[in-house]
Amino acid sequence: MKRWAVLVAASLLIFTSYLMQYQVSALAFLIIPRYSLDVVSLSNLMFAPMALAAVIGVPLGAAADRFGAKRVVGICVFIALGGALLRVVSSDYAMLLVSMLLIGFAPAAMNANLMRLLGAWFQGKTSFALGIYYACSGFGAFAALSTAAVVGTMSLAFGGSAALLAFACVVWFAAVQDAPAGYDAPAPENMRVSVKVSAKCSAVWLVAFITGLSLAAKTAYLSFLPQVLNLSLDASQANAMASFVSVGGIVGCALGPFVWRPLKSVKLPMVILTAVTGSLMALSATLFEPSAALFFLVGVLASVMGPLVEAIPCHVPQLRGCVGSAGGIIASVSLAVTYFIPLLISFASQGSCVLVAVSMAICFAAAIPLIIALPGVKAEDFAERRRLTK
């Protein structure tokens, strides 16, 4: 029962984090005229939490290897709560940007320590727990898009999400322990040694860049999609239509662990899925008549692979005792990619949100060579390798 409480606490925290981030996209129709923003400024605002996470992910993961995930994540949630309160009273763009940076502490700490925490509590079922966790992140995006028109004002929307983050903080400290009683936890590593071991593992870097490319594509695609749809729909209709991507993402994350389980070899299906998803993303952003069914399908396909890939470090024997540092590297690299690629594309797009969305489809498909290079994907791949090396 305790492990489900840990999963609920982690899922509530990431739900709230994504809700706060996607509120910027959902309320763009209010934010853009109020602060006189262009596409680049809006992009900077939407992805500011990821910029911060790219910088602090590695030290947060290494700190958790030494001091435990509960303490490290809890401190960062307090900092994020300060950012959420600052956002409520922000009077100019600079203050709003700073608040979004501070909000980034919560998802940065959570994502950097996710594999360590859920790996300890769920062990062989880590990908299942990751699926639920990422489904809740999709719920956060969906909640932001579906409530924007109902809430109507930035101060009310931002105040509500700040209150929810305060509640998530209380739940975190009440429900979370670093590991179950009797768990054979490895001895805490020296932070420098832990990072060094993780950095030498090729699987860590491959997972980081695969995650980064797919996350950059999904996040920017969904963030700019309401603006693309605004060309033919009003703000509430555009948000409602874009929310079908979030609903599909929820389904994809939840079903992902079950979809891959029966397959003995998953690499070729992963490659095909990535190519098909990229193509459908480009198609959906350029249709004259928006299709809710197509947006839903894109959301499902773009999310079904995430839990499988991100569970890989939990299976690698050499990373035992260093999973926090590995998660930190993955979080930092993937979120750096997620921040810089959309920002550079926004610069090059000359104000075209459609071009940004299509470019994100290409970004998603660019992960194919990295998927092919993975040394293993499922737990049994690494178990086989360990037996052969004995």
JOPEFEN-V326164 format. One line per field, one symbol per residue. phi: phi as a letter, one per 30 degrees, with the letter a starting at -180 (. if undefined). burial: b if it has 16 or more other ideal C-beta (glycine too) atoms within 10 Angstrom, else e. Layout:
# JOPEFEN-V326164
phi->???
burial->???
This chain:
# JOPEFEN-V326164
phi->.dddddddddddddedddedddddddcedcdeddchccddddddddceeddddddcdddddddddccjdedddeddddddddddddddcdcbddddddddddedddddddddcddddddddchdcdddddddedddddddddddddcedddibddddddddddddddddddeddccbdaddidddddedeedddddddddcddddddddddddddeddddeddceedddddbbdeddddddddddddddddddddeedddedddbcddedddeddddedddddddcddcecddddddeddddcdceeddddeedcdedcdjbdddddddddddddddddddddddddddhicdddddddddddddddedddddedabceddddddddddd
burial->eebeebbebbbbbbbbbbbbbbbbbbbbbebbeebebebebbbbbbbbbbbbbbbbbbbbbbbbbeebbbebbeebbebbbebbbbbbebeebeebbebbbbbbbbbbbbbbbbbbbbbbbbeeebbbbbbbbbbbbbbbbbbbbbbbbebeebeebbbbbbebbeebbeebeebbbbbeeeeeeeeebebeebbebbeebebbbbbbbbbbbbbbbbbbbbbbbbbbbbeebebbebbbbbbbbbbbbbbbbbbbbebbeeeeebeeebbebbeebbebbbebbeeeebeeebbbbbbbbbbbbbbbbbbbbbbbebbebbbbbbbbbbbbbbbbbbbbbbbebbeebeebbebbbbbbbebbbbbbebbeebebbbbebbeeeeeeee
